[in-house]
Amino acid sequence: MSHLPADLAQAPLETADDVRRIMRFLDLQGTFYFPTLPNGLFSAAAATHDDFQHTGYDSIWVRDNVHIAYAQMVLGNELAAVRTVTALLAFQSRQRAAVDALLDGRTDPADPMRRPHIRFDGKTLDTLPEKWAHAQNDALGYLIWLASQLIQRGSLVPDADQLRTLADLVHVLRRVEYWQDEDSGHWEETRKIEASSIGAVVAGLHEFQVVCEDDRWGEILRGLSRPITSELLEELVTRGELALQEILPWECRQPDPLQNRQYDAALLFLIDPLNIVDDDTANEIVAGVRTHLMGEHGIRRYLGDSYWCADYRTLLSAETRTTDFSDDTSSRDALLKPGEEAQWCIFDPILSVIFGERFQMGGAPADIEQQRLHLRRSLSQLTPPDSPFGPYRCPESYFLERGRFTPNDITPLLWTQANLLRALAMMEQSLMEDEPA
């Protein structure tokens, strides 16, 4: 291993063995350590510094856990994915009284605290008391999506309670009219009608349709007090697909400037892992992200993003940096200077995977070069050997501090680790296919 440079972005990436050497090295460094609760859940981050307790990132996010569990599944550890999804379903099941109240019209879905919670205490599976932007339809769609895939694979054999929980989530999405619902989405901010949220739900419903077509599960689902039928699912899918046709390749198109956004890196997830958009739309999304959001150190979530803007650690106390800004981001936005958005590390690995999939489908040399480019960028984002966060860790983002880009406090972010692991595995596979027979 000693021949690998300290800056792994300079390491050879010409053969599958090159990738394997990097993976072995990073594994020895603890880069791919995923601290796991006994029930199979993952906290959002695994930092140990003094301010970490104030970030709230020791909590469980449904969305992050699904992305991490999906990586585990596709890389061969289906048992880990099943344990995660089982725990997520158990948490959602414990919210049944609140869900029933919502579905019966006794509570208002406009109140995010009345929605199914998407952030919670992983140790106890209890909801958290503080106000949070729980109106996140994408998170519910992701859970339905991955649970349905595991059921189809036979890895998860659902009991009646788990099926009812999935059915309840479908009915919640119908109740809030997800295809035109203003939710807080991936970034938990201003509520708007977001393609990235709608697409995650459509992907989940597509997978759930397959589950419902299996007589073992379909009979149970049709017999519920709130039944799930093929007609209902088809209606919900159609509504979502029509909405996407009106919005994509934008993220949101509403008259209010705060609800109108063309470029958003969350749209990448509609390509990978969700695979819910056609090739032309995928090309437009990728081009938009690379042209307008890609920076030297990472990729912006969107233009005008004030989360971890320049000198964020100085301008805001540890207690307020990650609080709920979903009702009003104006005070935080006032801190942002144009062009000084944080640059995130979760997206370059996804772009590398996207180009890897293209290369493996079509064999174009340009695609494997872009796959390699974004993997090198991902490796360059790892913390250096002397970092206070530890060597070769995956930051959430880089932000400007006193004029220099540095990792933010959310280091390492487990979602980033999962994406990097997938990107390396995809690069290994592409290089194996590219080797002479």
Helices and strands as residue ranges (DSSP letters): G 8-10, H 16-29, G 50-54, E 60-61, H 62-74, H 78-93, H 96-103, G 112-114, E 119-121, E 126-127, H 137-153, H 160-175, G 178-180, H 195-213, H 215-222, H 230-247, E 252-253, G 257-259, E 260-261, G 265-270, H 279-292, H 312-315, H 330-333, E 343-344, H 347-362, H 365-380, E 397-401, E 404-407, H 414-434
